[in-house]
């Protein structure tokens, strides 16, 4: 769900729609705009693509100098025009909203008792009616939004427009991103800087609990108590075109370096007060996760490797059995399905033929529900699944998956922790896991600082034509992913094996033309893996070590030539 809001001296509808199009890859099922015109608030909404909204604007044009726009991904209420944003109250107040309002049910009952009628199943409509009620009590728009924001529980980024407050938009954020853009005679608010790059380079990044007011003449920031705040204005030094390949030699390198931001996007608005918001998985997710007694993961390629890692996590945290299968194999056999088994399909595109076929077959086998973890919200996989969680990796142009794989792991860890919480996971362990998720973007950024060391090491292996990747525990699927990456990016033959299997055949392949890589981050398994490596190597091979401070994982690479053996820790 992604927004754009503008106050200007010119018609803003075209800019509102272009802003929505700039963020289409983030995912949505409907779109809408609401400009403030001299004749009152006007609203256009459409289920489906922004292109559908554009067609409505052609056939029934609206205009205005102030407006709000939104693309929605359903969390409350099915994808339908009646549930599309903006939400309105008595044709006087319009609201768009990212996030989840956890206390919407009790607020809805309170408003119904006051005579408010609801036309949607969304939590957002509650906000519109609450603001209308506060304004009816005599408050101006800023005061009304401040009062309402203090009553909302959950994560939100909202923007509010009122008929009686011409040329004014109020935004508020808690747990969801919001940025304010500064222009000449016009100002903007958006959920992502990229929506505003074509029209401004000056931005204010709003902090947690900030409330923003924009008009044609000014842009101000307040805290929830109404005290005006000073926020630093930052200049963006890249254009909308530079968001493509930019300074990087190729897209894969660019996308590797985008991983910290992609992981942050995956987590944004989904963690609050040391916990994961269960509703991110979809309607009735809490009930379904509580009922889950087993999990079946189905995927292909890198998504399969991410799913294999998730098996270790879910079984350790939730203590329920997990099966992982390659979709192209699963669809051609006759599986036995345990009662209350959750089917989880994982796919970057959501259009992988084997994964889709596996999902459709699985629907006939009696699974409790289907959960899709995917990067493309409008994909077939998502549309055909009861539950879904978007990875928000953004477009991945490079052939070898990088940020898509890492965001899949992030989403799967959120699933594992939530399954654990619904199955008796110790609260401290759960909150420690959430804290690690919160730190994950920085941890990925720190790992990227090793780029120079890795470049030097890569030169040592550049003349090799074969590689073995070894891993133990949850690092075995990471070894498989490493072998796949090497094959895809360099056309070098590579294979992956469990670390303990090296001596059962693969060792015969190690010679002077071979490089060997080993992954084994779990401390409890590291000593055993080292012992097995020493037992599988030739006596007298030297080892040279390069230490990485404050890093739990270790990596080993060796060539068949004893003089070229290297160990990296």
C-alpha positions as CSV (number, residue, x, y, z in Angstrom):
1,X,0.0,0.0,0.0
2,X,1.7,3.2,-1.1
3,X,0.5,6.8,-1.1
4,X,1.1,10.3,-2.5
5,X,-0.4,13.5,-1.3
6,X,0.1,17.0,-2.8
7,X,-0.9,20.6,-2.0
8,X,-0.2,23.0,-4.9
9,X,-1.4,26.0,-7.0
10,X,-2.0,23.8,-10.1
11,X,-4.1,20.8,-10.9
12,X,-2.4,17.9,-9.1
13,X,-4.3,14.8,-10.5
14,X,-1.7,13.9,-13.1
15,X,1.1,14.1,-10.6
16,X,-0.9,12.0,-8.1
17,X,-1.4,9.3,-10.7
18,X,2.2,9.4,-11.9
19,X,3.4,9.0,-8.3
20,X,1.3,5.8,-7.9
21,X,2.7,4.4,-11.1
22,X,6.3,5.0,-9.9
23,X,5.6,2.7,-7.0
24,X,3.5,0.0,-8.8
25,X,6.1,-2.7,-8.2
26,X,5.5,-2.4,-4.5
27,X,2.2,-4.2,-4.9
28,X,-1.5,-3.4,-4.8
29,X,-5.0,-4.7,-5.7
30,X,-6.8,-1.3,-6.2
31,X,-6.1,2.4,-6.6
32,X,-7.8,5.7,-6.0
33,X,-7.5,9.4,-5.9
34,X,-9.4,12.2,-4.1
35,X,-8.7,15.8,-5.2
36,X,-10.3,18.8,-3.3
37,X,-12.2,20.7,-5.9
38,X,-14.2,23.9,-5.6
39,X,-17.4,21.8,-5.9
40,X,-16.3,19.6,-3.0
41,X,-14.2,16.4,-2.5
42,X,-14.2,14.2,-5.6
43,X,-13.2,10.5,-5.6
44,X,-12.2,8.0,-8.2
45,X,-11.5,4.4,-7.3
46,X,-10.8,1.3,-9.3
47,X,-10.1,-2.4,-8.6
48,X,-6.9,-3.5,-10.4
49,X,-4.1,-1.6,-12.0
50,X,-3.4,2.2,-11.9
51,X,-4.2,2.0,-15.7
52,X,-7.8,1.3,-14.7
53,X,-7.8,4.5,-12.6
54,X,-6.3,6.4,-15.5
55,X,-9.2,5.3,-17.7
56,X,-11.7,6.5,-15.2
57,X,-10.0,9.9,-15.1
58,X,-10.4,10.0,-18.9
59,X,-14.0,9.1,-18.9
60,X,-15.0,11.0,-15.7
61,X,-12.2,13.6,-15.1
62,X,-11.6,15.1,-11.7
63,X,-9.3,18.0,-10.8
64,X,-8.1,20.0,-7.8
65,X,-5.1,21.8,-6.3
66,X,-4.9,19.5,-3.3
67,X,-5.3,15.8,-3.4
68,X,-4.5,12.4,-2.0
69,X,-3.9,9.1,-3.8
70,X,-3.3,5.5,-2.8
71,X,-2.7,2.0,-4.0
72,X,-4.1,-0.7,-1.6
73,X,-3.0,-4.2,-0.8
74,X,-5.9,-5.9,1.1
75,X,-5.5,-6.7,4.8
76,X,-9.1,-6.0,5.8
77,X,-11.8,-6.7,3.3
78,X,-11.5,-8.3,-0.1
79,X,-10.1,-6.5,-3.2
80,X,-13.0,-4.5,-4.4
81,X,-13.8,-0.9,-5.3
82,X,-15.8,-0.4,-2.1
83,X,-12.7,-1.3,-0.1
84,X,-10.3,0.9,-2.2
85,X,-8.8,4.0,-0.7
86,X,-9.4,6.9,-0.3
87,X,-12.1,6.3,2.4
88,X,-14.6,9.1,3.0
89,X,-16.9,10.2,5.8
90,X,-20.1,12.1,4.9
91,X,-18.4,13.5,1.8
92,X,-16.5,15.8,4.1
93,X,-13.3,13.9,5.0
94,X,-11.1,11.7,2.9
95,X,-8.4,9.4,4.2
96,X,-5.7,7.1,2.8
97,X,-3.8,4.7,5.0
98,X,-0.9,2.3,5.0
99,X,-0.6,-0.2,7.8
100,X,-3.0,-2.0,10.2
101,X,-5.2,-0.5,12.9
102,X,-5.4,-3.2,15.5
103,X,-8.2,-1.7,17.6
104,X,-10.5,-0.9,14.6
105,X,-13.2,-3.3,15.7
106,X,-13.9,-1.5,19.0
107,X,-13.7,1.9,17.3
108,X,-16.1,0.7,14.7
109,X,-18.7,-0.3,17.3
110,X,-18.2,3.1,19.0
111,X,-18.8,4.9,15.8
112,X,-21.9,2.8,14.9
113,X,-23.4,3.8,18.2
114,X,-23.0,7.4,17.2
115,X,-24.8,6.8,14.0
116,X,-22.0,6.4,11.5
117,X,-22.6,3.9,8.6
118,X,-19.8,1.9,7.1
119,X,-19.6,1.1,3.4
120,X,-16.4,-1.0,3.5
121,X,-14.8,-3.8,5.6
122,X,-11.5,-1.8,6.0
123,X,-9.9,-0.6,9.1
124,X,-9.2,2.7,7.3
125,X,-12.8,3.8,7.2
126,X,-12.8,4.0,11.0
127,X,-10.1,6.7,10.7
128,X,-12.2,8.8,8.3
129,X,-15.3,8.7,10.6
130,X,-13.2,9.5,13.7
131,X,-11.7,12.6,12.1
132,X,-15.2,13.7,10.9
133,X,-16.5,13.3,14.5
134,X,-13.6,15.4,15.9
135,X,-14.2,18.1,13.3
136,X,-17.9,18.0,14.0
137,X,-17.0,18.7,17.7
138,X,-15.3,22.0,16.6
139,X,-11.7,21.0,16.1
140,X,-9.7,22.0,13.0
141,X,-8.1,19.4,10.8
142,X,-4.7,19.3,12.5
143,X,-6.3,19.0,16.0
144,X,-8.7,16.4,14.8
145,X,-5.9,14.2,13.3
146,X,-3.7,14.6,16.4
147,X,-6.6,13.4,18.6
148,X,-7.4,10.5,16.4
149,X,-3.8,9.4,16.0
150,X,-3.4,9.1,19.7
151,X,-6.3,6.7,19.8
152,X,-5.0,4.4,17.0
153,X,-3.2,1.1,18.0
154,X,-1.0,-0.5,15.4
155,X,1.1,0.7,12.5
156,X,0.0,3.4,10.2
157,X,0.9,6.2,7.8
158,X,-2.2,8.3,7.1
159,X,-3.1,11.3,5.1
160,X,-6.3,13.3,5.6
161,X,-8.1,15.9,3.5
162,X,-11.1,17.9,4.6
163,X,-13.7,19.8,2.6
164,X,-13.6,22.7,5.1
165,X,-9.8,22.9,5.2
166,X,-9.1,23.9,1.6
167,X,-5.5,23.4,0.4
168,X,-4.4,21.5,3.5
169,X,-3.3,17.9,4.0
170,X,-2.4,16.4,7.3
171,X,-0.2,13.2,7.5
172,X,0.8,11.1,10.5
173,X,3.0,8.1,10.9
174,X,3.7,5.3,13.3
175,X,5.5,2.1,12.2
176,X,5.1,2.9,8.5
177,X,7.3,5.2,6.4
178,X,6.5,8.7,5.3
179,X,8.6,11.4,3.6
180,X,7.7,15.1,3.0
181,X,8.8,16.7,-0.2
182,X,9.4,20.5,-0.5
183,X,8.7,22.4,-3.7
184,X,8.2,25.9,-5.0
185,X,4.7,26.9,-4.1
186,X,3.7,23.3,-3.5
187,X,4.5,20.6,-1.0
188,X,4.1,16.8,-1.0
189,X,3.9,13.8,1.3
190,X,4.6,10.2,0.1
191,X,5.4,6.8,1.5
192,X,8.5,6.5,-0.7
193,X,11.0,9.1,-2.0
194,X,10.9,7.5,-5.5
195,X,7.3,8.7,-6.0
196,X,8.5,12.3,-5.6
197,X,11.8,12.3,-7.5
198,X,10.4,13.6,-10.7
199,X,9.1,16.8,-9.0
200,X,11.4,17.6,-6.1
201,X,14.9,16.9,-4.7
202,X,14.3,18.3,-1.2
203,X,13.0,16.0,1.4
204,X,12.2,15.7,5.1
205,X,12.1,12.1,6.5
206,X,9.4,12.0,9.1
207,X,10.3,10.3,12.4
208,X,8.2,7.9,14.4
209,X,5.1,9.7,15.9
210,X,5.5,12.7,13.6
211,X,2.4,14.6,12.3
212,X,2.9,16.7,9.1
213,X,0.9,19.6,7.8
214,X,1.3,20.7,4.2
215,X,-0.3,23.6,2.4
216,X,0.7,25.6,-0.7
217,X,2.7,28.0,1.5
218,X,4.3,25.9,4.2
219,X,5.2,22.4,5.4
220,X,5.4,21.8,9.2
221,X,6.0,18.9,11.5
222,X,4.5,18.3,15.0
223,X,4.7,15.6,17.6
224,X,1.6,13.8,18.8
225,X,1.1,16.4,21.6
226,X,0.9,19.2,18.9
227,X,4.4,20.7,19.6
228,X,6.1,21.9,16.4
229,X,9.3,20.0,15.6
230,X,12.4,20.9,13.5
231,X,13.4,18.2,11.0
232,X,16.5,18.4,8.8
233,X,15.9,19.0,5.1
234,X,17.9,16.6,2.9
235,X,18.8,17.0,-0.7
236,X,18.5,13.9,-3.0
237,X,21.5,13.8,-5.4
238,X,20.1,11.2,-7.8
239,X,17.3,11.4,-10.4
240,X,14.5,9.0,-11.1
241,X,16.4,7.6,-14.0
242,X,19.4,6.9,-11.8
243,X,17.2,4.5,-9.8
244,X,17.9,2.0,-12.6
245,X,21.5,0.9,-12.8
246,X,23.2,4.0,-11.4
247,X,26.9,3.8,-10.6
248,X,27.0,0.0,-10.7
249,X,28.7,-2.0,-13.5
250,X,25.7,-4.3,-13.8
251,X,22.3,-4.9,-12.3
252,X,23.3,-7.9,-10.1
253,X,25.9,-5.8,-8.3
254,X,23.4,-3.0,-7.9
255,X,20.8,-5.4,-6.4
256,X,23.4,-6.9,-4.1
257,X,24.0,-3.5,-2.6
258,X,20.2,-2.8,-2.4
259,X,19.8,-5.7,0.0
260,X,19.8,-3.6,3.2
261,X,17.1,-1.3,1.9
262,X,15.1,-4.3,0.5
263,X,15.2,-6.1,3.9
264,X,14.1,-2.9,5.6
265,X,11.2,-2.6,3.2
266,X,10.2,-6.2,3.9
267,X,10.1,-5.3,7.6
268,X,8.6,-1.8,7.4
269,X,5.2,-1.5,9.1
270,X,5.2,-5.2,10.1
271,X,7.1,-4.9,13.4
272,X,5.7,-3.0,16.4
273,X,6.7,-2.8,20.0
274,X,8.9,-5.9,19.8
275,X,6.5,-8.1,18.0
276,X,5.3,-9.0,14.5
277,X,1.8,-7.9,13.4
278,X,0.0,-11.2,12.6
279,X,-2.4,-9.5,10.3
280,X,0.3,-9.0,7.7
281,X,-0.3,-12.5,6.5
282,X,-4.0,-11.7,5.7
283,X,-7.5,-12.1,7.2
284,X,-7.9,-14.8,9.9
285,X,-4.1,-15.4,10.0
286,X,-4.0,-15.6,13.8
287,X,-6.6,-18.4,13.8
288,X,-5.0,-20.3,11.0
289,X,-1.5,-20.1,12.5
290,X,-2.9,-21.4,15.8
291,X,-4.5,-24.3,14.1
292,X,-1.4,-25.2,12.0
293,X,0.0,-28.6,13.0
294,X,2.3,-29.1,10.0
295,X,3.8,-27.0,7.2
296,X,4.5,-28.0,3.6
297,X,6.8,-25.6,1.7
298,X,6.9,-25.8,-2.1
299,X,9.1,-23.8,-4.4
300,X,11.8,-23.8,-7.2
301,X,15.3,-22.6,-7.5
302,X,16.5,-19.9,-5.0
303,X,13.0,-19.9,-3.5
304,X,13.5,-23.7,-2.7
305,X,16.7,-22.9,-1.0
306,X,15.1,-20.2,1.1
307,X,12.3,-22.7,2.0
308,X,14.9,-25.3,3.1
309,X,16.3,-22.7,5.6
310,X,12.8,-22.0,6.8
311,X,12.4,-25.7,7.7
312,X,15.1,-25.4,10.2
313,X,13.6,-22.2,11.7
314,X,10.0,-23.4,11.9
315,X,10.8,-26.8,13.4
316,X,13.1,-25.2,16.0
317,X,10.8,-22.3,16.9
318,X,7.3,-23.8,16.5
319,X,8.1,-27.5,17.1
320,X,5.8,-28.6,14.3
321,X,6.9,-30.9,11.4
322,X,7.9,-29.2,8.1
323,X,8.4,-30.7,4.6
324,X,10.1,-28.9,1.7
325,X,9.7,-30.0,-1.9
326,X,10.8,-28.8,-5.3
327,X,7.5,-27.9,-7.1
328,X,8.4,-29.7,-10.2
329,X,8.7,-33.0,-8.2
330,X,5.8,-32.4,-5.9
331,X,3.3,-31.9,-8.6
332,X,4.0,-35.3,-10.1
333,X,3.6,-37.5,-7.1
334,X,0.7,-38.5,-4.7
335,X,1.6,-36.8,-1.4
336,X,0.0,-37.6,2.0
337,X,-1.4,-34.5,3.7
338,X,-1.6,-34.4,7.5
339,X,-4.6,-32.7,9.1
340,X,-4.3,-28.9,9.6
341,X,-1.3,-28.6,7.3
342,X,-0.5,-25.1,6.0
343,X,0.8,-25.0,2.4
344,X,3.4,-22.3,1.8
345,X,4.4,-21.5,-1.7
346,X,7.5,-19.3,-2.3
347,X,8.2,-17.5,-5.6
348,X,9.7,-14.2,-6.6
349,X,7.5,-13.7,-9.7
350,X,4.4,-15.6,-8.6
351,X,4.1,-17.0,-12.1
352,X,6.6,-20.0,-11.9
353,X,4.8,-22.7,-13.8
354,X,5.7,-25.6,-11.6
355,X,4.9,-23.8,-8.4
356,X,1.5,-22.6,-9.7
357,X,0.7,-26.2,-10.9
358,X,1.7,-27.5,-7.4
359,X,-0.6,-25.0,-5.7
360,X,-3.5,-25.9,-7.9
361,X,-3.0,-29.6,-7.3
362,X,-2.6,-29.0,-3.6
363,X,-5.9,-27.3,-3.4
364,X,-7.5,-30.7,-4.1
365,X,-5.6,-32.5,-1.3
366,X,-7.2,-31.0,1.8
367,X,-4.7,-28.5,3.0
368,X,-6.0,-26.2,5.8
369,X,-4.9,-23.0,3.9
370,X,-2.4,-21.7,1.3
371,X,0.1,-19.0,2.0
372,X,2.0,-17.3,-0.8
373,X,5.3,-15.6,-0.1
374,X,5.9,-13.5,-3.2
375,X,7.3,-10.3,-4.6
376,X,4.6,-9.6,-7.1
377,X,1.2,-8.9,-5.5
378,X,-0.9,-9.1,-8.7
379,X,0.6,-12.5,-9.6
380,X,-1.4,-15.7,-10.1
381,X,0.2,-17.3,-7.1
382,X,-1.0,-14.5,-4.8
383,X,-4.5,-14.3,-6.3
384,X,-5.0,-18.0,-5.9
385,X,-3.8,-18.3,-2.3
386,X,-5.9,-17.6,0.8
387,X,-3.0,-15.8,2.6
388,X,-0.1,-13.9,1.3
389,X,3.0,-12.0,2.4
390,X,4.8,-9.6,0.0
391,X,8.5,-9.6,0.2
392,X,8.8,-6.0,-1.3
393,X,12.1,-6.7,-2.9
394,X,11.3,-4.4,-5.8
395,X,12.2,-5.2,-9.4
396,X,15.1,-7.6,-9.7
397,X,16.6,-7.3,-13.2
398,X,19.7,-9.5,-12.7
399,X,19.3,-13.1,-13.6
400,X,20.8,-14.4,-10.4
401,X,18.5,-13.8,-7.4
402,X,20.0,-11.6,-4.7
403,X,17.7,-9.2,-2.9
404,X,14.7,-11.4,-3.7
405,X,16.3,-14.4,-2.0
406,X,17.3,-12.4,1.1
407,X,13.8,-10.8,1.4
408,X,12.3,-14.3,1.1
409,X,14.4,-15.4,4.0
410,X,13.3,-12.3,6.0
411,X,9.6,-13.1,5.3
412,X,10.0,-16.7,6.2
413,X,11.7,-15.9,9.5
414,X,8.7,-13.7,10.3
415,X,6.5,-16.6,9.5
416,X,8.6,-19.0,11.7
417,X,8.5,-16.6,14.6
418,X,4.7,-16.1,14.4
419,X,4.1,-19.8,14.1
420,X,6.3,-20.2,17.2
421,X,4.4,-17.5,19.1
422,X,1.1,-19.3,18.4
423,X,2.7,-22.7,19.5
424,X,4.2,-21.8,22.8
425,X,7.5,-20.2,21.9
426,X,9.1,-18.6,25.0
427,X,8.3,-14.9,24.9
428,X,12.0,-13.9,25.5
429,X,13.1,-16.0,22.6
430,X,10.4,-14.6,20.4
431,X,11.3,-11.0,21.3
432,X,15.0,-11.8,20.8
433,X,14.1,-13.0,17.3
434,X,12.2,-9.9,16.5
435,X,15.1,-7.8,17.8
436,X,17.4,-9.6,15.4
437,X,15.0,-8.9,12.6
438,X,15.0,-5.2,13.5
439,X,18.9,-5.3,13.3
440,X,19.0,-7.2,10.1
441,X,19.2,-4.3,7.6
442,X,22.3,-3.0,9.4
443,X,23.8,-6.5,9.6
444,X,23.4,-6.9,5.9
445,X,25.0,-3.4,5.3
446,X,27.9,-4.4,7.6
447,X,28.4,-7.6,5.6
448,X,28.6,-5.6,2.3
449,X,31.6,-3.8,3.8
450,X,33.6,-6.9,3.2
451,X,33.4,-6.3,-0.5
452,X,37.1,-5.4,-0.9
453,X,38.3,-8.5,0.9
454,X,35.9,-10.7,-1.1
455,X,37.2,-9.1,-4.4
456,X,40.8,-10.1,-3.4
457,X,39.7,-13.7,-2.6
458,X,37.7,-14.0,-5.8
459,X,40.9,-13.3,-7.8
460,X,42.5,-16.3,-6.2
461,X,39.8,-18.6,-7.5
462,X,39.1,-16.9,-10.9
463,X,41.1,-19.6,-12.8
464,X,39.2,-22.5,-11.3
465,X,36.7,-24.4,-13.5
466,X,34.9,-26.4,-10.8
467,X,33.7,-25.7,-7.2
468,X,32.2,-27.6,-4.3
469,X,30.1,-25.8,-1.7
470,X,29.7,-27.5,1.6
471,X,27.3,-26.6,4.4
472,X,26.0,-28.1,7.7
473,X,22.6,-27.4,9.2
474,X,20.7,-24.5,7.9
475,X,23.9,-23.5,6.0
476,X,23.6,-26.4,3.7
477,X,20.8,-24.7,1.7
478,X,22.9,-21.6,1.7
479,X,25.7,-23.6,0.2
480,X,23.3,-24.8,-2.5
481,X,22.4,-21.2,-3.2
482,X,26.0,-20.3,-3.4
483,X,26.6,-23.0,-6.0
484,X,23.6,-21.9,-8.0
485,X,24.9,-18.2,-7.9
486,X,28.3,-19.3,-9.1
487,X,26.8,-21.2,-12.0
488,X,24.4,-18.5,-13.0
489,X,26.9,-15.6,-12.8
490,X,30.1,-17.2,-14.1
491,X,29.2,-20.4,-15.9
492,X,31.6,-22.3,-13.7
493,X,30.5,-25.8,-12.8
494,X,29.5,-25.9,-9.1
495,X,27.9,-28.4,-6.8
496,X,26.7,-28.3,-3.1
497,X,26.9,-31.1,-0.5
498,X,26.2,-31.5,3.2
499,X,29.5,-31.0,5.0
500,X,29.5,-34.5,6.4
501,X,29.1,-36.0,2.9
502,X,32.4,-34.7,1.6
503,X,34.2,-38.0,2.5
504,X,31.4,-40.1,0.9
505,X,32.3,-39.5,-2.7
506,X,32.7,-35.7,-3.5
507,X,36.2,-35.7,-2.2
508,X,37.3,-37.7,-5.3
509,X,36.4,-34.6,-7.4
510,X,38.8,-32.3,-5.6
511,X,41.9,-31.6,-7.6
512,X,44.0,-28.6,-8.7
513,X,41.3,-27.3,-10.9
514,X,38.7,-27.3,-8.1
515,X,37.8,-24.8,-5.4
516,X,35.9,-25.8,-2.3
517,X,33.7,-23.5,-0.2
518,X,32.2,-24.4,3.1
519,X,29.4,-22.7,5.1
520,X,28.6,-23.6,8.7
521,X,27.5,-20.7,10.9
522,X,26.0,-22.6,13.8
523,X,28.5,-22.6,16.6
524,X,27.3,-25.9,17.9
525,X,28.3,-27.5,14.5
526,X,31.4,-25.5,13.6
527,X,33.9,-27.7,15.5
528,X,32.5,-30.9,14.0
529,X,32.7,-29.4,10.5
530,X,36.3,-28.4,11.1
531,X,37.2,-31.8,12.3
532,X,35.6,-33.4,9.3
533,X,37.4,-31.0,6.9
534,X,40.8,-31.9,8.5
535,X,40.0,-35.6,8.2
536,X,39.1,-35.2,4.5
537,X,42.1,-33.1,3.6
538,X,45.5,-34.5,2.7
539,X,48.0,-34.5,5.6
540,X,50.3,-31.6,5.8
541,X,48.1,-29.1,3.9
542,X,48.7,-25.6,5.4
543,X,45.9,-23.3,6.4
544,X,46.0,-19.5,6.2
545,X,43.3,-17.5,8.1
546,X,41.7,-14.1,7.7
547,X,39.6,-13.2,10.7
548,X,36.3,-11.3,10.5
549,X,35.5,-9.5,13.8
550,X,32.0,-9.9,15.4
551,X,30.7,-12.3,12.9
552,X,29.3,-15.7,13.9
553,X,29.5,-17.3,10.5
554,X,32.7,-18.7,8.9
555,X,33.6,-19.6,5.4
556,X,36.2,-22.1,4.1
557,X,37.6,-22.3,0.6
558,X,40.3,-24.7,-0.6
559,X,41.8,-25.8,-3.9
560,X,43.1,-29.3,-4.6
561,X,46.6,-28.1,-4.8
562,X,48.1,-28.2,-1.3
563,X,50.1,-25.1,-1.8
564,X,46.9,-23.1,-2.6
565,X,44.8,-24.1,0.5
566,X,43.0,-21.1,2.2
567,X,40.8,-20.8,5.2
568,X,38.6,-17.7,5.8
569,X,37.1,-17.1,9.2
